[in-house]
Amino acid sequence: MKRITAWRRRPWAGYAVVLAALAAIGAIYAGFSPRTDRAEAQTTAQAAQDLKNGQQLFNKNCASCHGLNAEGTKDAKGNPIAPSLIGVGAASVDFQVGTGRMPAANPGAQMPRKTPIPEFNTSIKTDYEEKDKREAAEKQKAQAEKNLSDLSAYVASLGGGPAVPPASAVDPKTGDVALGGKLFRTNCAQCHNFTGQGGALTGGKYAPSLSNSDVTPTQMYEAMLTGPQAMPVFNDTTLTPKDKQAIIAYLVQTREEPNPGGNGLGRIGPVTEGLAGWLVGIGLLVLAAMWITAKKPKKLKKS
């Protein structure tokens, strides 16, 4: 006991106690935290690998037009061939590539929607009855989803930009349909028609139809957020995320409504229905009248 008391009275004893306490805390921390550090290291390594895959996909499918550094390209006269992708964000890449508009086969006034190339085709059929075909299709779809995500992340790493919206932001079940209809008629109906059927624009451009089931809620949100081709950008100050979700809810409900009369006739309303009824009905009456008057009357028999 006297030895301990004498040791404690020495001037360096306090420093020794502090060092021992720090060593003990470090040992305890090291014992409980290696898994977290290892997980963070694995996550960082995986992210780097994903970006590398995205860069390889970009060099293979995009760099020939947009440049190796995504800076865009011009022809010999200085006219732009493909725009810069720096700052467009992951949402723009996910929309353009996911809808098959990019890579573009034949550049023109507007890039039409088409089936994406196999590396990015996330809508392939997977409901095969044969187990081998189903598993192969599911594997191909999973790889396509990863490729699209990696490419989007790589382009976003070059200069930021709008991110791909989360599933909660595009869920039509939680959107205000009435508000969405009002906002759509105010901001979108001039080009897309008030039921989303699409329409022609100037210079060979057009507003695509939004009534097809292959136009997903995520793609609708991304289009509003990034303004592809002739479409203006509706950022979050123009249309809030809740406004965008409401428009999506309106479009999804509208396209799911049945057509009791059979053909929807563009779902424009009584104008086309009345025109069809007039042309068909009156046309049939005119043909019937012509057929009746064209028959020669039989001569009456003499009594």
HUJO-V986330 format. One line per field, one symbol per residue. ss: DSSP state (a for helix, b for strand, c for the rest). burial: b if it has 16 or more other C-alpha atoms within 10 Angstrom, else e. A space follows every 50 residues. Layout:
ss->???
burial->???
This chain:
ss->caaaaaaaccccaaaaaaaaaaaaaaaaaaaaaaaaaaaaaaaaaaaaaa aaaaaaaaaaacaaaaccccccbbcccccbbbccccccaaaaaaaaaacc cccccccccccccccccaaaccccccccccaaaaaaaaaaaaaaaaaaaa aaaaaaaaacccccccaaaccaaaccaaaaaaaaaaacaaaaccccccbb cccccbbcccccccccaaaaaaaaaaccccccccccccccaaaaaaaaaa aaaaaaccccccccaaaccaaaaaaaaaaaaaaaaaaaaaaaaacccccc ccc
burial->eeeeeeeeeeeeeeeeeeeeeeeeeeeeeeeeeeeeeeeeeeeeeeeeeb bebbbbbbbebbbebbbeebebbeeeeeeeebebbbbbbbbbbbbbbbbb bbebeeeeebbbeebbbebbbbeeeeeeeeeeeeeebbebbebbbbbbbb bbbbbbebeebbbbbeeebbebeebbbebbbbbbbeebbebbbbbbbbee eeeebbbbebbeeeeebbbbbbbbbbebeeeebbeeeebebbbbbbbbbb bbebbeeeeeeeeeeebeeeeebeeeeeeeeeeeeeeeeeeeeeeeeeee eee
